[in-house]
Amino acid sequence: MSELDFSQVSWEELGNSTLETLQMLGASALFTLIIGLPLGILLFLASRSSLTLMKVIYIVLSFIVNILRSVPFIILIVALIPFTRSLVGTSTGVLGTIPPLVIGAAPFFARLVETSLREVHKGVIEAAQAMGASTGQIIRRVLLREALPGLLAALTITVVTLVSYTAMSGMIGGGGLGTLAINYGYYRYETAVMIVAVVLMVVLVQLLQMAGDRLVRHYTRK
């Protein structure tokens, strides 16, 4: 095995790729939260409802969520190229990667949200209903508050998953550390560049996980 040559590493390019990864991660996590949280709440409410319409809504939404969750991300991002181009004008780079990231992660997060809300004790919900609380008040003041540690854990898992998704997007020129690792490590056999990019992604995942765990512990103690 040849000795690693870290002089191959362009630290400026590495910095730019890291920034691109953070941009993709931040934007996709934000839109995943905006879409996935209401979707998860709707799934939870529909699953508990006795109304026929809500049961149908749950079946349809659950079917769609399960389909999107079952498609491997690398296939999903390729299948969504026409949609992504029509939406943002490009299917590559940071901008072209965000829509597939959101579409891939939002259903995953929504299902985790539904699971977290199911863990809220039924007695707490029934007590709020007995006091005359509306559905909106139950969601804001009971469900979200009681399930907050679980929701934070779900968001942490989703964001960490998004890091691996951003790396996979490098296969089609998505930008960021994934593209850098593939272009230099796979196509040019510059192993040192690939190792540095992988180490940075591992560090990023560790920092995100530690931050998420700290938030969960903080709100669990409350």
N, CA and C atoms as a LAMMPS dump frame, in Angstrom:
ITEM: TIMESTEP
0
ITEM: NUMBER OF ATOMS
666
ITEM: BOX BOUNDS ff ff ff
-5.0000000000000000e+02 5.0000000000000000e+02
-5.0000000000000000e+02 5.0000000000000000e+02
-5.0000000000000000e+02 5.0000000000000000e+02
ITEM: ATOMS id mol type element x y z
1 1 1 N 0.841 -1.201 0
2 1 2 C 0 0 0
3 1 3 C 0.868 1.24 0
4 2 1 N 0.65 2.145 -0.914
5 2 2 C 1.462 3.353 -1.028
6 2 3 C 1.155 4.289 0.131
7 3 1 N 2.182 5.086 0.473
8 3 2 C 2.047 6.041 1.573
9 3 3 C 1.1 7.168 1.177
10 4 1 N 0.289 7.588 2.141
11 4 2 C -0.663 8.659 1.871
12 4 3 C 0.066 9.971 1.657
13 5 1 N -0.375 10.716 0.664
14 5 2 C 0.243 12.001 0.342
15 5 3 C -0.769 13.11 0.6
16 6 1 N -0.662 13.725 1.789
17 6 2 C -1.63 14.754 2.149
18 6 3 C -1.349 16.089 1.47
19 7 1 N -0.256 16.145 0.699
20 7 2 C -0.028 17.348 -0.106
21 7 3 C -1.018 17.431 -1.261
22 8 1 N -1.708 16.324 -1.547
23 8 2 C -2.742 16.31 -2.583
24 8 3 C -3.971 17.109 -2.163
25 9 1 N -4.124 17.285 -0.87
26 9 2 C -5.333 17.915 -0.34
27 9 3 C -5.298 19.422 -0.567
28 10 1 N -6.302 19.93 -1.251
29 10 2 C -6.489 21.377 -1.398
30 10 3 C -7.404 21.832 -0.26
31 11 1 N -6.81 22.466 0.735
32 11 2 C -7.576 22.826 1.926
33 11 3 C -8.635 23.875 1.629
34 12 1 N -8.366 24.719 0.649
35 12 2 C -9.378 25.708 0.253
36 12 3 C -10.595 25.015 -0.36
37 13 1 N -10.325 24.062 -1.25
38 13 2 C -11.424 23.309 -1.868
39 13 3 C -12.156 22.475 -0.828
40 14 1 N -11.405 21.935 0.125
41 14 2 C -12.015 21.162 1.198
42 14 3 C -12.929 22.046 2.051
43 15 1 N -12.48 23.266 2.332
44 15 2 C -13.302 24.2 3.088
45 15 3 C -14.583 24.557 2.35
46 16 1 N -14.459 24.794 1.032
47 16 2 C -15.649 25.115 0.235
48 16 3 C -16.627 23.939 0.199
49 17 1 N -16.097 22.732 0.091
50 17 2 C -16.956 21.541 0.066
51 17 3 C -17.651 21.339 1.411
52 18 1 N -16.936 21.616 2.496
53 18 2 C -17.548 21.518 3.822
54 18 3 C -18.68 22.522 3.963
55 19 1 N -18.449 23.73 3.47
56 19 2 C -19.49 24.763 3.517
57 19 3 C -20.705 24.347 2.696
58 20 1 N -20.481 23.754 1.531
59 20 2 C -21.587 23.281 0.697
60 20 3 C -22.39 22.197 1.422
61 21 1 N -21.683 21.28 2.092
62 21 2 C -22.372 20.232 2.842
63 21 3 C -23.233 20.836 3.944
64 22 1 N -22.698 21.829 4.649
65 22 2 C -23.462 22.48 5.722
66 22 3 C -24.668 23.227 5.162
67 23 1 N -24.519 23.828 3.984
68 23 2 C -25.642 24.522 3.356
69 23 3 C -26.743 23.537 2.973
70 24 1 N -26.351 22.425 2.353
71 24 2 C -27.335 21.406 1.987
72 24 3 C -28.007 20.841 3.224
73 25 1 N -27.209 20.596 4.252
74 25 2 C -27.733 20.011 5.477
75 25 3 C -28.702 20.957 6.182
76 26 1 N -28.31 22.225 6.301
77 26 2 C -29.151 23.2 6.986
78 26 3 C -30.476 23.434 6.278
79 27 1 N -30.416 23.646 4.959
80 27 2 C -31.645 23.922 4.2
81 27 3 C -32.566 22.711 4.179
82 28 1 N -32.001 21.533 3.928
83 28 2 C -32.839 20.334 3.85
84 28 3 C -33.415 19.975 5.213
85 29 1 N -32.651 20.176 6.293
86 29 2 C -33.17 19.889 7.638
87 29 3 C -34.318 20.828 7.981
88 30 1 N -34.194 22.088 7.598
89 30 2 C -35.245 23.062 7.877
90 30 3 C -36.536 22.693 7.155
91 31 1 N -36.454 22.404 5.854
92 31 2 C -37.656 22.061 5.099
93 31 3 C -38.215 20.696 5.511
94 32 1 N -37.329 19.784 5.914
95 32 2 C -37.796 18.489 6.421
96 32 3 C -38.616 18.675 7.689
97 33 1 N -38.161 19.573 8.559
98 33 2 C -38.906 19.87 9.786
99 33 3 C -40.243 20.525 9.47
100 34 1 N -40.231 21.485 8.54
101 34 2 C -41.455 22.212 8.186
102 34 3 C -42.508 21.281 7.578
103 35 1 N -42.065 20.331 6.767
104 35 2 C -42.99 19.406 6.104
105 35 3 C -43.268 18.176 6.96
106 36 1 N -42.229 17.61 7.54
107 36 2 C -42.358 16.342 8.241
108 36 3 C -43.121 16.419 9.549
109 37 1 N -42.956 17.523 10.298
110 37 2 C -43.646 17.63 11.589
111 37 3 C -45.165 17.682 11.421
112 38 1 N -45.717 18.578 10.579
113 38 2 C -47.176 18.556 10.375
114 38 3 C -47.676 17.237 9.789
115 39 1 N -46.879 16.641 8.893
116 39 2 C -47.281 15.366 8.299
117 39 3 C -47.342 14.276 9.364
118 40 1 N -46.373 14.261 10.266
119 40 2 C -46.373 13.281 11.346
120 40 3 C -47.538 13.477 12.294
121 41 1 N -47.851 14.745 12.597
122 41 2 C -49 15.043 13.462
123 41 3 C -50.296 14.583 12.797
124 42 1 N -50.412 14.848 11.489
125 42 2 C -51.612 14.428 10.754
126 42 3 C -51.746 12.911 10.743
127 43 1 N -50.639 12.212 10.555
128 43 2 C -50.668 10.751 10.581
129 43 3 C -51.152 10.25 11.944
130 44 1 N -50.665 10.881 13.005
131 44 2 C -51.062 10.471 14.352
132 44 3 C -52.548 10.722 14.59
133 45 1 N -53.025 11.92 14.246
134 45 2 C -54.424 12.261 14.469
135 45 3 C -55.347 11.384 13.627
136 46 1 N -54.952 11.152 12.362
137 46 2 C -55.781 10.342 11.471
138 46 3 C -55.854 8.892 11.942
139 47 1 N -54.756 8.389 12.51
140 47 2 C -54.736 6.995 12.967
141 47 3 C -55.637 6.788 14.183
142 48 1 N -55.886 7.852 14.954
143 48 2 C -56.705 7.745 16.162
144 48 3 C -58.175 8.083 15.915
145 49 1 N -58.459 8.658 14.758
146 49 2 C -59.817 9.107 14.489
147 49 3 C -60.731 7.94 14.111
148 50 1 N -62.003 8.093 14.471
149 50 2 C -63.001 7.079 14.114
150 50 3 C -63.765 7.456 12.846
151 51 1 N -63.469 8.665 12.305
152 51 2 C -64.143 9.124 11.096
153 51 3 C -63.619 8.369 9.874
154 52 1 N -64.521 7.999 8.987
155 52 2 C -64.138 7.255 7.788
156 52 3 C -63.165 8.044 6.921
157 53 1 N -63.437 9.353 6.76
158 53 2 C -62.567 10.197 5.943
159 53 3 C -61.143 10.204 6.485
160 54 1 N -60.999 10.331 7.809
161 54 2 C -59.663 10.366 8.415
162 54 3 C -58.959 9.021 8.268
163 55 1 N -59.72 7.938 8.33
164 55 2 C -59.127 6.617 8.13
165 55 3 C -58.584 6.464 6.714
166 56 1 N -59.357 6.993 5.741
167 56 2 C -58.905 6.952 4.348
168 56 3 C -57.655 7.804 4.17
169 57 1 N -57.659 8.999 4.776
170 57 2 C -56.491 9.881 4.705
171 57 3 C -55.262 9.19 5.278
172 58 1 N -55.441 8.506 6.401
173 58 2 C -54.31 7.802 7.021
174 58 3 C -53.766 6.706 6.102
175 59 1 N -54.667 5.939 5.507
176 59 2 C -54.232 4.85 4.62
177 59 3 C -53.443 5.405 3.434
178 60 1 N -53.961 6.475 2.827
179 60 2 C -53.295 7.076 1.659
180 60 3 C -51.938 7.654 2.04
181 61 1 N -51.908 8.469 3.109
182 61 2 C -50.654 9.095 3.535
183 61 3 C -49.634 8.043 3.965
184 62 1 N -50.093 7.053 4.699
185 62 2 C -49.194 5.998 5.153
186 62 3 C -48.601 5.238 3.981
187 63 1 N -49.409 5.004 2.958
188 63 2 C -48.932 4.311 1.754
189 63 3 C -47.856 5.132 1.053
190 64 1 N -48.102 6.436 0.894
191 64 2 C -47.133 7.317 0.235
192 64 3 C -45.833 7.393 1.03
193 65 1 N -45.97 7.553 2.339
194 65 2 C -44.794 7.628 3.212
195 65 3 C -43.969 6.348 3.124
196 66 1 N -44.626 5.219 3.15
197 66 2 C -43.919 3.936 3.09
198 66 3 C -43.197 3.751 1.764
199 67 1 N -43.818 4.21 0.673
200 67 2 C -43.169 4.103 -0.641
201 67 3 C -41.898 4.943 -0.682
202 68 1 N -42.015 6.211 -0.257
203 68 2 C -40.862 7.108 -0.3
204 68 3 C -39.749 6.637 0.629
205 69 1 N -40.126 6.032 1.75
206 69 2 C -39.113 5.53 2.688
207 69 3 C -38.408 4.284 2.152
208 70 1 N -39.081 3.53 1.312
209 70 2 C -38.521 2.26 0.85
210 70 3 C -37.594 2.417 -0.349
211 71 1 N -37.671 3.561 -1.049
212 71 2 C -36.826 3.77 -2.226
213 71 3 C -35.434 4.204 -1.779
214 72 1 N -34.376 3.495 -2.174
215 72 2 C -33.012 3.93 -1.832
216 72 3 C -32.761 5.353 -2.331
217 73 1 N -32.05 6.149 -1.541
218 73 2 C -31.914 7.562 -1.869
219 73 3 C -31.204 7.785 -3.194
220 74 1 N -30.206 6.973 -3.509
221 74 2 C -29.461 7.179 -4.746
222 74 3 C -30.369 6.981 -5.964
223 75 1 N -31.372 6.078 -5.829
224 75 2 C -32.343 5.885 -6.908
225 75 3 C -33.359 7.023 -6.919
226 76 1 N -33.764 7.438 -5.729
227 76 2 C -34.74 8.525 -5.62
228 76 3 C -34.212 9.81 -6.234
229 77 1 N -32.962 10.143 -5.966
230 77 2 C -32.411 11.399 -6.456
231 77 3 C -32.324 11.4 -7.982
232 78 1 N -32.055 10.231 -8.577
233 78 2 C -32.014 10.131 -10.039
234 78 3 C -33.423 10.22 -10.615
235 79 1 N -34.38 9.546 -9.971
236 79 2 C -35.762 9.557 -10.456
237 79 3 C -36.371 10.954 -10.387
238 80 1 N -35.897 11.769 -9.449
239 80 2 C -36.459 13.111 -9.26
240 80 3 C -35.758 14.193 -10.082
241 81 1 N -34.809 13.814 -10.922
242 81 2 C -34.076 14.813 -11.709
243 81 3 C -35.006 15.719 -12.523
244 82 1 N -35.987 15.186 -13.263
245 82 2 C -36.892 16.086 -14.016
246 82 3 C -37.668 17.024 -13.1
247 83 1 N -38.164 16.498 -11.984
248 83 2 C -38.906 17.329 -11.034
249 83 3 C -38.013 18.403 -10.433
250 84 1 N -36.799 18.026 -10.07
251 84 2 C -35.87 18.987 -9.461
252 84 3 C -35.521 20.099 -10.438
253 85 1 N -35.293 19.741 -11.692
254 85 2 C -34.967 20.754 -12.704
255 85 3 C -36.128 21.715 -12.912
256 86 1 N -37.344 21.182 -12.923
257 86 2 C -38.512 22.056 -13.115
258 86 3 C -38.747 22.946 -11.898
259 87 1 N -38.332 22.485 -10.717
260 87 2 C -38.573 23.233 -9.487
261 87 3 C -37.533 24.318 -9.247
262 88 1 N -36.252 23.97 -9.364
263 88 2 C -35.181 24.931 -9.031
264 88 3 C -34.282 25.268 -10.212
265 89 1 N -34.518 24.643 -11.372
266 89 2 C -33.741 24.993 -12.562
267 89 3 C -32.477 24.192 -12.759
268 90 1 N -32.11 23.335 -11.839
269 90 2 C -30.909 22.507 -11.96
270 90 3 C -31.08 21.253 -11.124
271 91 1 N -30.352 20.208 -11.488
272 91 2 C -30.407 18.967 -10.714
273 91 3 C -29.064 18.648 -10.078
274 92 1 N -28.104 19.574 -10.18
275 92 2 C -26.788 19.361 -9.609
276 92 3 C -26.445 20.503 -8.653
277 93 1 N -25.341 20.344 -7.971
278 93 2 C -24.916 21.376 -7.034
279 93 3 C -25.776 21.393 -5.773
280 94 1 N -25.514 22.384 -4.937
281 94 2 C -26.237 22.497 -3.667
282 94 3 C -27.73 22.667 -3.89
283 95 1 N -28.101 23.575 -4.768
284 95 2 C -29.511 23.872 -5.005
285 95 3 C -30.255 22.67 -5.566
286 96 1 N -29.629 21.946 -6.474
287 96 2 C -30.282 20.802 -7.1
288 96 3 C -30.377 19.58 -6.206
289 97 1 N -29.658 19.599 -5.083
290 97 2 C -29.682 18.455 -4.179
291 97 3 C -30.726 18.605 -3.084
292 98 1 N -31.088 19.826 -2.748
293 98 2 C -31.991 20.073 -1.616
294 98 3 C -33.372 19.427 -1.802
295 99 1 N -34.057 19.59 -2.97
296 99 2 C -35.386 18.952 -3.105
297 99 3 C -35.385 17.444 -2.891
298 100 1 N -34.461 16.676 -3.506
299 100 2 C -34.455 15.238 -3.234
300 100 3 C -34.151 14.915 -1.772
301 101 1 N -33.283 15.701 -1.143
302 101 2 C -32.981 15.482 0.264
303 101 3 C -34.24 15.619 1.116
304 102 1 N -35.019 16.659 0.834
305 102 2 C -36.247 16.902 1.602
306 102 3 C -37.275 15.81 1.339
307 103 1 N -37.454 15.449 0.067
308 103 2 C -38.435 14.42 -0.291
309 103 3 C -38.037 13.067 0.297
310 104 1 N -36.739 12.815 0.395
311 104 2 C -36.285 11.555 0.974
312 104 3 C -36.37 11.522 2.488
313 105 1 N -36.143 12.678 3.132
314 105 2 C -36.063 12.705 4.597
315 105 3 C -37.39 13.027 5.275
316 106 1 N -38.242 13.841 4.653
317 106 2 C -39.491 14.266 5.295
318 106 3 C -40.399 13.085 5.664
319 107 1 N -40.624 12.104 4.78
320 107 2 C -41.454 10.95 5.176
321 107 3 C -40.832 10.146 6.318
322 108 1 N -39.515 10.022 6.292
323 108 2 C -38.805 9.32 7.363
324 108 3 C -39.017 10.03 8.693
325 109 1 N -38.863 11.358 8.697
326 109 2 C -39.067 12.134 9.91
327 109 3 C -40.522 12.096 10.359
328 110 1 N -41.441 12.167 9.407
329 110 2 C -42.871 12.138 9.738
330 110 3 C -43.241 10.86 10.474
331 111 1 N -42.696 9.741 10.036
332 111 2 C -42.995 8.469 10.701
333 111 3 C -42.411 8.446 12.118
334 112 1 N -41.235 9.044 12.288
335 112 2 C -40.649 9.125 13.634
336 112 3 C -41.483 10.038 14.533
337 113 1 N -42.012 11.122 13.953
338 113 2 C -42.878 12.028 14.713
339 113 3 C -44.126 11.283 15.171
340 114 1 N -44.743 10.544 14.253
341 114 2 C -45.937 9.764 14.6
342 114 3 C -45.643 8.799 15.744
343 115 1 N -44.502 8.123 15.681
344 115 2 C -44.121 7.175 16.721
345 115 3 C -43.922 7.878 18.062
346 116 1 N -43.292 9.052 18.043
347 116 2 C -43.064 9.81 19.279
348 116 3 C -44.384 10.25 19.901
349 117 1 N -45.318 10.69 19.075
350 117 2 C -46.613 11.138 19.591
351 117 3 C -47.422 9.974 20.16
352 118 1 N -47.239 8.788 19.612
353 118 2 C -47.95 7.613 20.13
354 118 3 C -47.498 7.266 21.552
355 119 1 N -46.311 7.716 21.923
356 119 2 C -45.776 7.401 23.247
357 119 3 C -46.319 8.325 24.329
358 120 1 N -47.04 9.385 23.94
359 120 2 C -47.661 10.259 24.931
360 120 3 C -48.8 9.498 25.613
361 121 1 N -48.838 9.542 26.93
362 121 2 C -49.836 8.777 27.687
363 121 3 C -51.246 9.23 27.319
364 122 1 N -52.118 8.258 27.051
365 122 2 C -53.49 8.568 26.652
366 122 3 C -54.239 9.345 27.724
367 123 1 N -53.888 9.105 28.978
368 123 2 C -54.569 9.792 30.066
369 123 3 C -54.371 11.289 30.036
370 124 1 N -53.188 11.724 29.596
371 124 2 C -52.91 13.158 29.503
372 124 3 C -53.783 13.792 28.428
373 125 1 N -53.916 13.094 27.298
374 125 2 C -54.743 13.604 26.197
375 125 3 C -56.216 13.634 26.613
376 126 1 N -56.675 12.563 27.244
377 126 2 C -58.074 12.496 27.669
378 126 3 C -58.39 13.557 28.711
379 127 1 N -57.44 13.868 29.589
380 127 2 C -57.645 14.914 30.596
381 127 3 C -57.812 16.274 29.924
382 128 1 N -57.005 16.539 28.898
383 128 2 C -57.113 17.805 28.163
384 128 3 C -58.448 17.892 27.43
385 129 1 N -58.892 16.787 26.853
386 129 2 C -60.188 16.772 26.171
387 129 3 C -61.326 17.005 27.159
388 130 1 N -61.213 16.42 28.358
389 130 2 C -62.253 16.591 29.371
390 130 3 C -62.348 18.043 29.845
391 131 1 N -61.232 18.766 29.767
392 131 2 C -61.215 20.173 30.174
393 131 3 C -61.686 21.102 29.061
394 132 1 N -62.073 20.519 27.907
395 132 2 C -62.606 21.301 26.807
396 132 3 C -61.568 21.859 25.86
397 133 1 N -60.353 21.338 25.885
398 133 2 C -59.308 21.828 24.985
399 133 3 C -59.625 21.45 23.544
400 134 1 N -59.345 22.364 22.635
401 134 2 C -59.558 22.099 21.214
402 134 3 C -58.422 21.22 20.68
403 135 1 N -58.605 20.738 19.454
404 135 2 C -57.568 19.894 18.845
405 135 3 C -56.255 20.647 18.733
406 136 1 N -56.316 21.918 18.321
407 136 2 C -55.106 22.729 18.206
408 136 3 C -54.411 22.9 19.54
409 137 1 N -55.181 23.128 20.598
410 137 2 C -54.599 23.291 21.929
411 137 3 C -53.981 21.989 22.423
412 138 1 N -54.623 20.875 22.131
413 138 2 C -54.07 19.573 22.527
414 138 3 C -52.739 19.32 21.815
415 139 1 N -52.68 19.681 20.529
416 139 2 C -51.439 19.478 19.773
417 139 3 C -50.317 20.339 20.35
418 140 1 N -50.612 21.648 20.569
419 140 2 C -49.562 22.579 21.002
420 140 3 C -49.17 22.378 22.463
421 141 1 N -50.17 22.228 23.32
422 141 2 C -49.905 22.273 24.757
423 141 3 C -49.731 20.902 25.409
424 142 1 N -50.15 19.862 24.703
425 142 2 C -50.053 18.519 25.289
426 142 3 C -49.108 17.64 24.476
427 143 1 N -49.494 17.362 23.235
428 143 2 C -48.73 16.41 22.43
429 143 3 C -47.284 16.852 22.22
430 144 1 N -47.099 18.069 21.693
431 144 2 C -45.748 18.524 21.373
432 144 3 C -44.894 18.692 22.623
433 145 1 N -45.486 19.158 23.707
434 145 2 C -44.725 19.334 24.944
435 145 3 C -44.324 17.999 25.56
436 146 1 N -45.289 17.09 25.634
437 146 2 C -45.005 15.79 26.24
438 146 3 C -44.037 14.962 25.391
439 147 1 N -44.125 15.117 24.088
440 147 2 C -43.3 14.301 23.188
441 147 3 C -42.007 14.995 22.78
442 148 1 N -41.708 16.176 23.367
443 148 2 C -40.556 16.971 22.917
444 148 3 C -39.238 16.207 22.933
445 149 1 N -38.883 15.485 24.02
446 149 2 C -37.618 14.732 23.97
447 149 3 C -37.566 13.73 22.818
448 150 1 N -38.672 13.022 22.604
449 150 2 C -38.717 12.064 21.502
450 150 3 C -38.63 12.734 20.144
451 151 1 N -39.256 13.911 20.016
452 151 2 C -39.204 14.654 18.757
453 151 3 C -37.793 15.155 18.476
454 152 1 N -37.096 15.606 19.514
455 152 2 C -35.711 16.062 19.345
456 152 3 C -34.806 14.902 18.945
457 153 1 N -35.04 13.738 19.557
458 153 2 C -34.266 12.549 19.182
459 153 3 C -34.547 12.163 17.731
460 154 1 N -35.812 12.267 17.318
461 154 2 C -36.188 11.95 15.934
462 154 3 C -35.524 12.913 14.954
463 155 1 N -35.496 14.202 15.331
464 155 2 C -34.858 15.193 14.458
465 155 3 C -33.362 14.939 14.35
466 156 1 N -32.746 14.552 15.458
467 156 2 C -31.31 14.243 15.441
468 156 3 C -31.015 13.08 14.511
469 157 1 N -31.815 12.021 14.615
470 157 2 C -31.633 10.858 13.74
471 157 3 C -31.793 11.256 12.277
472 158 1 N -32.779 12.104 12.009
473 158 2 C -33.039 12.527 10.629
474 158 3 C -31.901 13.359 10.075
475 159 1 N -31.381 14.29 10.871
476 159 2 C -30.286 15.144 10.407
477 159 3 C -29.031 14.313 10.154
478 160 1 N -28.751 13.35 11.038
479 160 2 C -27.606 12.469 10.826
480 160 3 C -27.792 11.666 9.538
481 161 1 N -29.011 11.21 9.289
482 161 2 C -29.302 10.492 8.04
483 161 3 C -29.081 11.394 6.828
484 162 1 N -29.436 12.667 6.967
485 162 2 C -29.235 13.618 5.875
486 162 3 C -27.754 13.78 5.527
487 163 1 N -26.874 13.642 6.507
488 163 2 C -25.44 13.726 6.221
489 163 3 C -25.039 12.631 5.245
490 164 1 N -25.521 11.408 5.484
491 164 2 C -25.202 10.312 4.561
492 164 3 C -25.866 10.528 3.205
493 165 1 N -27.056 11.124 3.197
494 165 2 C -27.717 11.431 1.929
495 165 3 C -26.919 12.447 1.114
496 166 1 N -26.378 13.471 1.786
497 166 2 C -25.575 14.471 1.056
498 166 3 C -24.341 13.816 0.445
499 167 1 N -23.781 12.833 1.146
500 167 2 C -22.61 12.129 0.599
501 167 3 C -22.997 11.33 -0.642
502 168 1 N -24.149 10.657 -0.597
503 168 2 C -24.603 9.879 -1.754
504 168 3 C -24.917 10.77 -2.953
505 169 1 N -25.362 12.002 -2.672
506 169 2 C -25.674 12.915 -3.783
507 169 3 C -24.438 13.261 -4.596
508 170 1 N -23.255 13.023 -4.017
509 170 2 C -22.021 13.267 -4.754
510 170 3 C -21.869 12.398 -5.985
511 171 1 N -22.604 11.283 -6.042
512 171 2 C -22.531 10.397 -7.205
513 171 3 C -23.054 11.065 -8.462
514 172 1 N -23.941 12.062 -8.313
515 172 2 C -24.471 12.752 -9.499
516 172 3 C -24.133 14.242 -9.453
517 173 1 N -23.005 14.56 -8.815
518 173 2 C -22.546 15.944 -8.803
519 173 3 C -23.316 16.846 -7.878
520 174 1 N -23.71 16.312 -6.72
521 174 2 C -24.492 17.104 -5.789
522 174 3 C -23.707 18.154 -5.046
523 175 1 N -22.399 18.08 -5.063
524 175 2 C -21.588 19.037 -4.336
525 175 3 C -21.287 18.565 -2.929
526 176 1 N -20.462 19.328 -2.213
527 176 2 C -20.144 19.001 -0.843
528 176 3 C -19.036 17.973 -0.706
529 177 1 N -18.878 17.457 0.504
530 177 2 C -17.797 16.517 0.796
531 177 3 C -17.975 15.196 0.056
532 178 1 N -19.215 14.798 -0.213
533 178 2 C -19.446 13.567 -0.951
534 178 3 C -18.874 13.618 -2.355
535 179 1 N -19.139 14.713 -3.036
536 179 2 C -18.598 14.892 -4.39
537 179 3 C -17.076 14.938 -4.366
538 180 1 N -16.515 15.629 -3.368
539 180 2 C -15.059 15.725 -3.255
540 180 3 C -14.44 14.345 -3.056
541 181 1 N -15.042 13.55 -2.16
542 181 2 C -14.503 12.217 -1.886
543 181 3 C -14.58 11.319 -3.123
544 182 1 N -15.678 11.398 -3.855
545 182 2 C -15.846 10.548 -5.031
546 182 3 C -14.93 10.996 -6.17
547 183 1 N -14.892 12.303 -6.439
548 183 2 C -14.087 12.808 -7.552
549 183 3 C -12.6 12.541 -7.364
550 184 1 N -12.116 12.743 -6.149
551 184 2 C -10.682 12.584 -5.898
552 184 3 C -10.323 11.17 -5.445
553 185 1 N -11.141 10.613 -4.56
554 185 2 C -10.804 9.297 -4.031
555 185 3 C -11.089 8.163 -4.988
556 186 1 N -12.183 8.257 -5.748
557 186 2 C -12.586 7.166 -6.628
558 186 3 C -12.049 7.333 -8.047
559 187 1 N -12.221 8.531 -8.607
560 187 2 C -11.831 8.74 -9.998
561 187 3 C -10.34 9.043 -10.168
562 188 1 N -9.74 9.75 -9.199
563 188 2 C -8.334 10.14 -9.338
564 188 3 C -7.408 9.348 -8.423
565 189 1 N -7.936 8.459 -7.636
566 189 2 C -7.153 7.615 -6.73
567 189 3 C -6.305 8.435 -5.748
568 190 1 N -6.805 9.605 -5.379
569 190 2 C -6.124 10.422 -4.371
570 190 3 C -6.737 10.091 -3.009
571 191 1 N -6.232 9.014 -2.428
572 191 2 C -6.829 8.446 -1.222
573 191 3 C -6.811 9.415 -0.059
574 192 1 N -5.776 10.23 0.041
575 192 2 C -5.657 11.161 1.164
576 192 3 C -6.827 12.136 1.199
577 193 1 N -7.246 12.614 0.028
578 193 2 C -8.365 13.55 -0.048
579 193 3 C -9.645 12.863 0.418
580 194 1 N -9.835 11.631 -0.035
581 194 2 C -11.029 10.889 0.355
582 194 3 C -11.058 10.653 1.869
583 195 1 N -9.921 10.306 2.454
584 195 2 C -9.864 10.038 3.889
585 195 3 C -10.187 11.297 4.688
586 196 1 N -9.627 12.425 4.276
587 196 2 C -9.904 13.677 4.986
588 196 3 C -11.385 14.034 4.893
589 197 1 N -11.973 13.861 3.711
590 197 2 C -13.406 14.151 3.535
591 197 3 C -14.262 13.235 4.406
592 198 1 N -13.915 11.957 4.463
593 198 2 C -14.669 11.008 5.289
594 198 3 C -14.533 11.357 6.765
595 199 1 N -13.333 11.705 7.194
596 199 2 C -13.112 12.074 8.594
597 199 3 C -13.951 13.293 8.963
598 200 1 N -14.019 14.278 8.067
599 200 2 C -14.832 15.471 8.337
600 200 3 C -16.314 15.117 8.466
601 201 1 N -16.798 14.2 7.627
602 201 2 C -18.202 13.787 7.726
603 201 3 C -18.464 13.026 9.029
604 202 1 N -17.501 12.208 9.442
605 202 2 C -17.641 11.483 10.704
606 202 3 C -17.678 12.457 11.878
607 203 1 N -16.794 13.454 11.846
608 203 2 C -16.769 14.472 12.907
609 203 3 C -18.086 15.238 12.935
610 204 1 N -18.606 15.577 11.756
611 204 2 C -19.872 16.293 11.67
612 204 3 C -21.007 15.478 12.283
613 205 1 N -21.047 14.191 11.97
614 205 2 C -22.079 13.316 12.527
615 205 3 C -21.964 13.244 14.048
616 206 1 N -20.748 13.11 14.544
617 206 2 C -20.539 13.029 15.99
618 206 3 C -20.99 14.301 16.689
619 207 1 N -20.673 15.455 16.121
620 207 2 C -21.078 16.727 16.718
621 207 3 C -22.594 16.877 16.731
622 208 1 N -23.227 16.502 15.627
623 208 2 C -24.691 16.579 15.549
624 208 3 C -25.347 15.642 16.558
625 209 1 N -24.815 14.431 16.669
626 209 2 C -25.384 13.457 17.6
627 209 3 C -25.213 13.914 19.047
628 210 1 N -24.038 14.46 19.37
629 210 2 C -23.81 14.927 20.736
630 210 3 C -24.714 16.104 21.076
631 211 1 N -24.882 17.019 20.119
632 211 2 C -25.769 18.163 20.349
633 211 3 C -27.206 17.703 20.551
634 212 1 N -27.643 16.767 19.716
635 212 2 C -28.999 16.246 19.841
636 212 3 C -29.216 15.52 21.158
637 213 1 N -28.25 14.695 21.557
638 213 2 C -28.361 13.965 22.826
639 213 3 C -28.411 14.922 24.014
640 214 1 N -27.631 15.987 23.931
641 214 2 C -27.631 16.964 25.021
642 214 3 C -28.988 17.652 25.154
643 215 1 N -29.59 18.008 24.023
644 215 2 C -30.917 18.62 24.055
645 215 3 C -31.964 17.658 24.618
646 216 1 N -31.87 16.4 24.206
647 216 2 C -32.833 15.404 24.705
648 216 3 C -32.708 15.25 26.214
649 217 1 N -31.48 15.166 26.72
650 217 2 C -31.282 15.031 28.169
651 217 3 C -31.796 16.261 28.913
652 218 1 N -31.571 17.436 28.327
653 218 2 C -32.008 18.69 28.962
654 218 3 C -33.517 18.718 29.118
655 219 1 N -34.251 18.402 28.068
656 219 2 C -35.71 18.483 28.119
657 219 3 C -36.334 17.267 28.815
658 220 1 N -35.603 16.152 28.888
659 220 2 C -36.103 14.999 29.635
660 220 3 C -36.108 15.299 31.129
661 221 1 N -35.068 16.001 31.603
662 221 2 C -34.99 16.364 33.031
663 221 3 C -36.106 17.316 33.42
664 222 1 N -36.576 18.145 32.467
665 222 2 C -37.646 19.089 32.768
666 222 3 C -38.958 18.36 32.972
